[in-house]
Amino acid sequence: MLPPHPSLSAPFLEPQPIYPVENMSPYKPCWCGSDKKWKWCHKDRDKRPRIKIGRLLSDMREQFSQGYCSHPDAGPESCSQKIIRAHTIQRRGGLAEITEEGHVMSVKAGVEDIFENEGRTAPKLDGVRGASTFNGFCGFHDTALFRPVEVGGTTLSLESVFLLTFRAIAYELFTKRAALRGVPIQREMDSGAPFPIQAAIQNELHLNAEGMKRGLADLETLKDRYDTAYRQNDLSEFSVYAIEFEEVLPVVACGAFHTEIDFEGNQLQRLGRGKAEFEQIAFNLTTLNGVSVAAFGWLGGIGGPSAAFVESFKRLPDSAKSTAVIQLAFEQLENTYMKPSWWLGLPDEWRNFAISKTRSGTGLADREKGALANRPFPFSTAGVRSVLG
């Protein structure tokens, strides 16, 4: 029995609140936390024109176009000049296996349209060239670093899963940084709204931003640890569990998440509680050497929440594992893509269930303890061919 994580019994660390006030001294910092003077921020905001959704989305997307190289040795002397749209999932491997007529179904693209769709989220068709990309590496380092998992004949190994994990962590860090830069843009959403609506919007944005700051601090520390492991060529603290399936699954995904709830419904960590370090695990569902693989990678050894999470997965029958990893992708990662004919061919009830999973834990819906334990629909019946770890 692994020791429980300290957060399970720790009090919630509530962020410092904001105190909305309708009138204040013009040259004092605005109550919303923007660091602007009230006169230039929320004074008479109810009289300003509404912000058009198209402009808001354009400004938000601009934050994600600001790229940098995530290589551990990145710098002017080692990087190529151009930051590229690097694929988080191999285009020639994972994405190619589910592409039809140049397109995949994208959870991420559906989430990005949440404002245009008035809060609704549903996967949508996306061109394979842009699917799963982020401006997180220069051309030279993307090619050199990930060549071992991009070329044909790649097999599961500690080293190959480390590279997949490194890319997932780099992607999550890039995304979190860009999202936090977008908060000042979102603060303009309440233009033209009455004061009570302004207060509600700003309070929600404040709480989300504080949560992102905590998550960003965790990721910054974690990325530094992965950089060190790479530079020192020391994977002694890196843990891995991966399986090869007997066939190609219709879903691919890449990302990292906090291991909160396992496949049996056990609570492993409670985010925002206590000051103990929270563990994250990287998950890749892709294809290597012609078959689908599901790979978990983490730093934390065998005594923490990530190890407990993986142990709960190991205890699943092999016949349930392919459905479990597909449902995990929907539950935890917006960077998830599906074969269009497979997705569109699912019964409506199955699709609606998968869509509900993509909203879980986002503020649109709470993550339930049975989120991964309850698997009502067999998304796949593929068997397990081999195991690593």
Residue, then its C-alpha position, 0 to 999 in steps of 0.5 A: m500500500l502506497p502512502p497517501h499524498p499529503s494533499l488528501s488531508a490538507p486544507f484548501l489554499e484559497p487564493q487571495p480574493i478580489y474585492p469588486v467596487e463600483n467606484m474608487s479613487p481614479y488613480k488607484p490600481c483597479w480592483c480587478g487585478s489588471d495592474k492598471k489604474w481604475k480610471w484606465c480600466h473599469k471606470d465607466r466600463d459599462k458604457r464601452p462597446r462590447i468586445k467582438i468575439g472574433r477580435l477576442l479569439s484573434d488576440m488570444r490565438e496571437q498568444f499561442s503564435q509566440g514561439y520559443c525553443s523548448h530544447p534543454d540546450a536552446g539558445p542563440e548559438s545552438c538553435s536554428q533561426k526559425i521556430i516551427r509548428a512542431h507536431t506533438i504527435q508524429r505526423r508520419g506515425g500517429l496522425a497518419e494512421i487516423t487521417e482521412e482525406g487530409h483531415v482528422m477529428s480534433v477535440k482541441a479545435g472544438v475546444e478552441d471554438i467554445f466562445e463561438n459556440e456559446g459554451r458548447t464543445a464538440p470535436k471538429l474536422d481539422g487539417v492534419r498539417g496543423a493538428s497537434t502542432f505548437n510553436g515550441f521548438c526550432g527546426f533544428h532541435d525538433t528534428a534532432l531531438f525527436r528523430p528516434v521516435e519519428v523514423g520507421g521501426t521505432t519500438l517501445s523503450l525507456e529512451s523512446v518513451f522519455l522523448l515522447t514524455f519530454r515533448a508532452i511536458a514541453y507542450e503543456l508548459f507552452t500552452k500554460r504560458a500562452a493561456l496565462r498571457g491571454v488573461p489580460i485579453q479576457r479581462e476585456m470581456d466585460s466591456g459594456a456589461p453592468f457592474p454585477i456582471q463585470a464583478a462575476i466575470q472578473n472574479e471567475l477570471h481571477l480564480n482561473a488565473e490563480g489556478m494557472k499560476r500554480g499549475l505553471a509553477d509546477l510545470e516550470t519545476l518539472k520541465d527543469r527536472y526533465d532538462t537535467a535528466y536529458r543533459q546528464n543522460d540520466l533516466s534513473e528517476f524516470s518511470v515508464y509503463a507502456i503497452e503495445f496493442e495488437e492493432v491500430l486504434p482510431v484515437v491518438a493523443c499527447g499531453a500531461f495531467h495531474t494524477e487526481i483520480d485513478f481507474e478504480g475511482n480512488q482519489l490520489q491528489r487534491l489540487g490546491r490543497g497543502k504545499a506538497e509537490f503535486e505529481q503530473i504524468a505524461f500520456n501518449l497514445t500514438t503508433l510506433n512500428g505499425v501498432s498503437v501504443a499507450a505510454f505513461g511516463w513520470l518523475g516520481g518513482i514508485g511511491g507516489p500518485s502517478a505510480a498508484f495511477v499506473e498500478s490501477f491501470k495495470r489491474l484492468p483486464d487486458s480486454a478493457k485497456s484499449t477502451a480505458v486509454i481512449q476514455l482517458a484521452f477524452e477525459q484528460l487531454e484536449n490534444t486528442y484526435m480521432k479517425p473521422s469515419w470512426w468518430l462519425g460512425l459512433p452511436d449518438e449516445w457514445r459520442n455524447f458520452a465522449i464529449s461530456k468527458t472532454r468537458s470534465g474538470t474544465g469548469l463546465a463540469d466537475r471531474e467525478k471520482g468514477a470518471l475513469a472507473n465508469r466505462p459504459f461503452p467499449f470504444s475498442t476491443a483491441g488486445v494487448r501485444s506486449v508491455l514495457g515496465 
